[in-house]
Amino acid sequence: MAASIRALRFFSDCTRNIYHVSRCRIKHVCCRAGITGCRGYSDSTEGRSTHFGFQTVPEEEKAEKVYKVFESVAEKYDVMNDAMSLGIHRLWKDTLLHIMNPQPGLRLLDTAGGTGDISFRFLEYTHSMYDRQQRLRAKSRQTPSWQDITEHYASDDAGPTQSRAVVCDINKEMLKVGKQKAETAGITTGLSWVAGDAEELPFDDDQFDIYTIAFGIRNVTHIEQALQEALRVLKPGGRFMCLEFSKVTNPLLARLYDTYSFQMIPVLGEVIAGDWKSYQYLVESIRKFPDQETFKEMIEDAGFLSVQYFNLTGGIVAIHSGFKL
């Protein structure tokens, strides 16, 4: 068993090193050519097309179109989430945290984190875990020895292990709304906000214990590239977790869900956010996203191991999880 794990780690390290060398070489060529802000993951996208909802658009236009969608809906984004899902999105996000089960002291990258829902839950969860651990320790020291007392005061002087969350989103309007929410909630420590692209993260290698992306990866132009970036910034042993709309597994529920999505959600978008087109795109983008098994294979192809997924609400959404060794 130990030999198998060492072999997996060796293979994973080799794959990452090959990818890293290739990326650095291409980046070096870009820099010599005078191109800045370039990682050089792929050849020029000029002439290539992709989907924007049900539309076919040039690849270089999709990011700008998606940016405008979320810029338009930022102020009403959280209200619309409640209206569209009847509040169930809160349970989905809570389930993500329970599966994650983060311990105090970990560092989270909340990619496409928007208004901060996942990061807020992460900090609340780890704080609650720390308090619970402290209570258990106090209970076990009801009749302490002098050694226990000494160790207790030494640990108090060191202070609690600080969990940290970084919300990274390409859209500044979404980050602005998230910061306002954090101030209103009194969340002032352990949280930072960074404007950045999921396909080209502004962080060094091996920085985070957990990477999450919730309802965001279907909006990136190159999903494979975003997955490679997730692998790069995670520490060895780090965990990738994605919460995203997926393929409904029950035929009857699928028909009801399609009817509700196409006939009601754009109407709610117009009434609540004054924006029919943006929510029409969001509904269409869900149908263009890969199903559970296909996305699982994409995560594995990026280099993650022990990949699995959990269907929620009949497959309306799924949580995918994988590890970097």
C-alpha positions, 0 to 999 in steps of 0.5 A: 500500500505504501509503495502504491502511494509513493508511486502515485505521488511520483507520477503526480509530481512528474506530471506537474513538473512536465506541465510546469516546465512547459508553462514556463517555457511558453511564458518565457517566449511570450515575455521575450516577444513583449507580451505581458500578463501571459501564461501561455497555456494555449495557442491563439484563440483567434478564429476559435468559437465556443458557446455563450449559453446557446449562442456560438461566439468567438472565444475571445468574446466570451469572457467579456460577455460573461463579465457583463452578465455578472456586472449587470446582476451583481446588486441583485445576485443574492436575492435572485439566488434565493428566488430562483432556488427557493432558498435551496442554494443555501442548503447546497452550500452548507452541504459543500462545507459539511463534506469538506469538513475543514479544520481550523488553520487551513487556507481556502481559495474561493475561486469565482467566489462572487459575493463571498457565500462559501468563504463566510461559511468556511470561516464560520465552520472553522471557528465553530470547530475551534470552539468545539475543540476547546470545549472538549479540551476543557472538559477533559481537564476538569481535574487537571494535573500541573502538567496539563495546566502548564500546557494549557497556558502555553497553548493560550499564549500561542493563540488560536490557529487562524483560518484564512479565506481568499475570495478571488473573482474576475468581476469587481462589481461582485467583489464590491457587493461581497465586501459590503456583505462582510462589513455588514456581518462584521467579518473583519479577520481572516478574509481577503478579496482579490480580482483574478481570473480562474484561468490565470490565477494571481497566486504562486504554486502550492499556496492553498489547502482547499480550492472551491469554485461554486456555480462558477466553472461553467462560465469560464471559457477553458474549463481544462485550463481553470482545472490546471490552475486549481491543481497548481495553486493547491498544496500537495494533499490539498483538496479541489471542490466544485459545486455546480449545476449538473444533469438531473437523473430523474426524467420526470424531475428533469422535465419539471426542472426544464419547464421551470428554468426556461419559463420562470427564471428569466421572468424572475430576472426581469422582475427582480433584477430588471435583466431577462437576458442575463438569466436566460444565459444562466439557464442556457449555460447550465445545459451546456455544462458537462454531465457528472461523469464527463466532468469527473473525467476532466478533473482526473485528466487535470491531474487530481486523484480520488475524484468523486461526486455527490448528487444533490436534489436529484442531480440538479447540482453536484459536488465534485471532489479531488485531491492533489498528491 
